Amino acid sequence: MDLPINYLAPDFAVAPQLSPEQIRALAASGFRSFVKPPRARAGPQPPEEALAAAAADSNAQYERLPVDPAHITVEDVARFAAVIERMPRPTVAFCRSGSRSSILYRAVLDGVHRR
């Protein structure tokens, strides 16, 4: 199975939209948390319940954190920081292309939410 992840840190990766099967495979490879910052009006994607169930069935945590990619706010960055801080690592954040997850993570590293 192709697992399209991009490591931004040794314990944090981003990916485009994952399927339940990919979540199970990533959990089997050692990932312990999954964060999905979908846009408010997302296109076709696996049902949210199936993604959460795949993580739960794999003894991993799952969190949905809606973010509008056209208007990422300091509050979005702060919420993302809080979520990834409390979730066990290694973590994968995923969205349609992986870009929104990357932007949020880099904003957290830059301390945008602390200024």
Number of C-alpha atoms within 10 A of each C-alpha: 6 6 12 13 17 15 13 13 11 9 13 19 22 26 22 19 18 25 15 19 14 18 26 22 18 22 24 13 9 13 24 21 24 29 22 27 22 20 16 11 9 11 9 7 12 12 10 12 9 13 24 20 17 22 25 16 13 17 15 24 21 22 18 16 15 16 24 15 16 8 8 13 15 17 12 20 23 17 17 25 18 12 15 21 10 8 17 15 18 17 26 27 30 24 23 19 13 21 16 25 26 20 14 25 22 14 18 21 12 11 14 15 17 9 6
